[in-house]
Amino acid sequence: MHRPCKVCKILLAYSRTVKIAPASLRPLIRHKIHQQHLSMNEIRKQVKEFTLSTQLDLEQERSKSQTRAMVAEEQLKQMQVYMAQSALQYQQEIMRLRQLLAQHENNASQPT
């Protein structure tokens, strides 16, 4: 038989004080209280297991997310460098083509 906890003691005292049931039914009431106490322990155990497994799942997900974020940040840095270099090359090419166009226009405007 289990040693009654505070909750069981309170419920037993309550059942005696209020006279919820006749004395002949008190063993049944005690049994039900005991079952509820055990089921509460089982619920606590299940909640603890759920909490631990959920925490483990969330930690794994967090770790994966951090890894993905680090990879994405590195890709972003590389893309920014690429874009800056490409923009510079395109600007240089535009300037070269403008100079060629200006030379062509000057050559075309000079009488031959």
C-alpha positions in Angstrom: 0.0 0.0 0.0 1.3 3.4 -0.8 2.0 6.0 1.8 -0.6 8.8 1.4 0.6 12.1 0.0 -0.7 15.5 1.1 -3.4 15.3 -1.6 -4.6 11.9 -0.6 -4.7 13.0 3.1 -6.7 16.1 2.3 -9.2 14.1 0.1 -9.5 11.4 2.8 -10.1 14.0 5.5 -12.6 15.8 3.3 -14.5 12.6 2.6 -14.7 11.9 6.4 -15.5 15.5 7.4 -18.2 16.2 4.8 -19.6 12.6 5.1 -19.7 12.2 1.3 -20.3 8.5 1.6 -21.3 6.2 4.4 -18.5 4.4 6.3 -19.1 1.2 4.3 -18.1 3.0 1.1 -15.0 4.7 2.5 -12.6 1.9 1.5 -13.9 2.3 -2.1 -13.3 6.0 -1.9 -9.8 5.5 -0.5 -9.1 3.0 -3.4 -10.4 5.6 -5.9 -8.2 8.3 -4.4 -5.2 6.0 -4.4 -5.9 5.2 -8.1 -6.2 8.9 -8.9 -2.9 9.6 -7.1 -1.2 6.8 -9.1 -2.7 8.1 -12.3 -1.4 11.6 -11.4 2.1 10.2 -11.0 1.7 8.4 -14.3 0.6 11.7 -15.9 3.5 13.5 -14.4 5.8 10.8 -15.7 4.3 11.1 -19.2 4.5 14.9 -19.1 8.2 14.7 -18.1 8.9 12.2 -20.9 7.1 14.4 -23.4 8.9 17.5 -22.2 12.3 15.8 -22.5 11.6 14.4 -25.9 10.1 17.6 -27.2 13.1 19.5 -25.8 15.5 17.2 -27.6 13.6 17.6 -30.8 13.6 21.3 -30.5 17.3 21.4 -29.7 18.0 19.3 -32.8 15.8 21.6 -34.9 17.6 24.6 -33.5 21.0 23.2 -34.3 19.9 22.4 -37.9 18.4 25.9 -38.2 21.7 27.5 -36.9 23.7 25.5 -39.5 21.3 26.5 -42.3 21.6 30.2 -41.2 25.4 30.0 -41.2 25.4 28.5 -44.7 22.9 31.1 -45.9 25.0 34.0 -44.4 28.1 32.7 -46.1 26.2 32.4 -49.4 24.9 35.9 -49.0 28.4 37.3 -48.4 29.7 35.5 -51.5 26.8 36.8 -53.6 27.4 40.4 -52.4 31.1 40.1 -53.4 30.1 38.7 -56.8 27.5 41.4 -57.3 29.9 44.2 -56.4 32.6 42.8 -58.7 30.1 42.3 -61.5 28.7 45.8 -61.1 32.2 47.2 -61.3 33.0 45.2 -64.5 29.7 46.3 -66.1 30.4 49.9 -65.3 33.8 49.7 -66.8 32.4 48.0 -69.9 29.7 50.7 -70.2 32.4 53.4 -70.0 34.6 51.6 -72.7 31.6 51.3 -75.0 30.7 55.0 -74.5 34.2 55.9 -75.4 34.1 53.8 -78.5 30.7 55.3 -79.5 32.1 58.8 -79.0 35.1 58.0 -81.1 32.9 56.5 -83.8 30.7 59.6 -83.7 33.7 61.9 -84.0 35.1 59.9 -86.9 31.7 59.9 -88.6 31.2 63.7 -88.1 34.6 64.5 -89.6 34.5 65.1 -93.4 36.6 62.8 -95.4 
